[in-house]
Amino acid sequence: MKECNLSWVFLISFLFLFFDPSSSHLLNSTAEYHHGHTAISDFRVINRRELDDCPDLNPYLEVNISSNSALSNEEYVTVTVSGVLLPAESDWIGMISPSHSDVSNCPQNAWLYLQTGDTSTLPLLCHYPVKGQYMTTDPAYLKCEKKECKKYVKGVCVVTTCSGSLTFHVINIRTDIEFVYFAGGFQTPCILKRSSPVSFANPQMPLYGHLSSVDSTGKSMKLTWVSGDNKTQQVQYAGGKSGTSMVTTFTQDDMCGSKLLPSPAMDFGWHDPGYIHSAVMTDLEPSSTYSYRYGSGSVGWSEQINFKTPPAGGSDELRFLAFGDMGKAPRDPSAEHYIQPGSLLVMKAMAAEVASGNVDSIFHIGDISYATGFLVEWDYFLHLINPVASQVSYMTAIGNHERDYLGSGSVYITPDSGGECGIAYETYFPMPTQGKDKPWYSIEQASVHFTVISTEHDWNEGSEQYKWIQKDLGSVDRAKTPWVIFAGHRPMYSSMKGGLLPVDPDFVKEVEPLLLNNKVDLVLFGHVHNYERTCAVYQSDCKAMPTKDKDGFDTYDNSNYSAPIQAVIGMAGFTLDEFSNNVDNWSLVRVTEFGYVRFHATRQEISVEFVKSDTRQIKDRFRITK
């Protein structure tokens, strides 16, 4: 979620083309309308800029890269620009993929690109750069500390040029890459020189494997990975077993938008996703450790990876991590179209927890990658989570930045998914849902029943999802799973300061009674980018307050149930939101720090700790007992 200002032209265009008042909630201002859609920056709107002529007759200019051979699956590439006559602060390099992309002027009219949040007269690049860096990242560039004489007259140097070098973190995105040297900055760029294209050594390599649970037994696990190969591959596991992949993909035509108003996903943000493979590993034992590899003899195999199955539903002990709104950030000084600054440290801290062996599963409750129609960023996100998601079950919920788009049937009329409409999300993260575009499900692990919903799909009484929630919560066997945790993306309670009110009162009115009536113990939401914990609350009224245990930590006694405890945990990456100075009495703890939440559940107690990612400090701790 993020607030931006957009022109009325964009709002009116979208409403004219797509608004269906019978099925969606119309937000009532342009600020609200674009809350969460786009973080405006010069680089983010680069494709909206008018392409100026770049009459540079410099015969000495060259762009060279350190990898003269094919690229590996991950490496840091040094790009050197030499032969520069007049270094300028506005000089920059863009990483373009595929290399044949049109990065000159674009023939469409500027109004087609209003979705980027900018109102320039004409677009610049028909294909969006993967990332970009100013040459001033090299401190020697402007000072011309790296000089070379290009022309001598009678032994005297009469033409001296300068050079500078930048480093780019590159991962295998299957399509070849080119580095383009621009003048004019992000505001008024023009092309000066392009490098030679460079390809990946194995664009079909199986990569970015991540696990998910398929049921509550702990005996089966689904592995999903990406490859440039459309033929079936295998996962080999548990010392001799194997499973064959199902292969799928999606195309530009699958993305949402229209010919009159193309979305980023179906136009300038498109990048070929390759092929997504999924295979199920069966005949496993819960709470056990195995190893696997995936791929094929023809395209290559992943390394051997150890993984852990979750505990079976009905058993005693579960340790899991949960968070929302993580996204990703570059591992170099680049600008990208959407950066979530806390994501790298949060992932680093969680990777250490997973490596310790004390994590059974992970729940990421919406706003997953923030690709928002710029499809190559899914690869970078999958690369980021690989150290944890390849080893334990990585369960997800859909958020506004995965699903929402006008005319797509979303509850909320925003362009927050950039035209992805949940298609990329459901392809990369196949959860045990009710069906295509029905991204709600429940699963049991040890003593916990998880009910995971979509706040972006119809939750009104009588809707398919509402009936499913009602049935799911009503059928929980508390003798088997004494705890019920309800999770989704948009919150019911928040003390966020300013901007769009993050709570939809209609959602609260429709769904909150189901939580109380079915004695849900704990509710987890994201969307707001901070951490907040409530009392046992219903209809904004504290029905019970926690007491202090012998160690001074808040303890909720749910043996005498009164109402759910609710927590907002959207602080895993996106720029943090501030709290209001005036808060209601239901808000007990508020923390504006990056981090994640650690849970330990037994049949008698759930202990919860909010971990600050950079220091690993516990910023909040509470218990729920029965």
JOQUI-V618491 format. One record per backbone hydrogen bond with DSSP energy under -1.0 kcal/mol. NH is the residue of the N-H (numbers start at 1). CO is the residue of the C=O. Records with the same first field share a line. If there is no record, write none. Layout:
NH: CO  CO
This chain:
11: 7
12: 8
13: 9
14: 10
15: 11
16: 12
17: 13
18: 14
19: 15
23: 20
24: 20
25: 411
33: 29
34: 30
35: 32
36: 2
37: 34
45: 41
46: 43
48: 45
49: 46
52: 189
56: 54
62: 82
64: 80
66: 78
68: 66
71: 199
75: 170
77: 168
79: 166
80: 64
81: 164
82: 62
84: 162
91: 88
92: 182
93: 133
94: 180
95: 131
96: 178
101: 98
112: 109
113: 110
114: 111
116: 113
117: 114
128: 268
130: 95
132: 335
133: 93
135: 91
137: 134
138: 135
141: 138
144: 141
145: 140
148: 161
150: 159
151: 159
153: 156
156: 153
158: 151
159: 151
161: 148
162: 84
164: 81
166: 79
168: 77
170: 75
172: 73
175: 173
177: 198
178: 96
180: 94
181: 193
182: 92
183: 190
185: 90
188: 184
190: 183
192: 181
193: 181
195: 179
198: 177
201: 71
205: 202
207: 226
210: 224
211: 389
212: 222
221: 281
222: 212
223: 279
224: 210
225: 277
226: 207
227: 275
234: 295
235: 243
236: 293
237: 241
238: 291
241: 237
243: 235
245: 233
246: 278
248: 276
254: 251
255: 252
256: 419
265: 418
267: 264
269: 264
270: 267
275: 227
276: 248
277: 225
278: 246
279: 223
281: 221
284: 219
287: 310
290: 307
292: 305
293: 236
295: 234
296: 300
300: 296
302: 294
305: 292
307: 290
308: 391
309: 288
313: 216
314: 446
315: 312
318: 601
320: 599
321: 361
322: 597
323: 363
324: 569
325: 366
327: 368
335: 132
340: 328
342: 573
343: 340
346: 342
347: 343
348: 344
349: 345
350: 346
351: 347
352: 348
353: 349
354: 350
355: 351
356: 352
357: 354
358: 353
360: 319
362: 393
363: 321
364: 395
365: 323
366: 364
374: 371
375: 269
377: 374
378: 375
380: 376
381: 377
382: 378
383: 379
384: 380
385: 381
388: 385
389: 385
390: 386
391: 388
392: 388
394: 211
395: 362
397: 364
402: 399
403: 399
404: 400
408: 405
411: 456
413: 25
414: 412
417: 404
418: 415
420: 417
422: 402
423: 420
426: 422
427: 423
428: 424
429: 425
431: 429
433: 431
434: 438
438: 435
440: 438
441: 452
443: 450
445: 448
448: 445
449: 483
450: 443
451: 485
452: 441
453: 487
463: 460
467: 463
468: 464
469: 465
470: 466
471: 467
472: 468
473: 469
474: 470
478: 476
480: 477
481: 477
483: 447
485: 449
486: 522
487: 451
488: 524
497: 578
508: 504
509: 505
510: 506
511: 507
512: 508
514: 511
515: 511
516: 512
517: 513
518: 514
519: 516
520: 515
521: 484
522: 484
523: 565
524: 486
525: 567
526: 489
528: 526
530: 528
531: 591
532: 568
533: 589
534: 566
535: 586
536: 544
537: 535  564
538: 541
541: 538
543: 536
544: 536
547: 555
549: 553
552: 549
555: 547
556: 623
558: 556  625
565: 521
567: 523
568: 532
569: 525
570: 530
572: 324
574: 325
577: 529
580: 495
587: 584
588: 533
589: 533
591: 531
595: 571
596: 611
597: 322
598: 609
599: 320
600: 607
601: 318
602: 605
606: 624
607: 600
608: 622
609: 598
610: 620
611: 596
612: 617
613: 594
616: 612
619: 610
622: 608
623: 554
624: 606
625: 556
626: 604
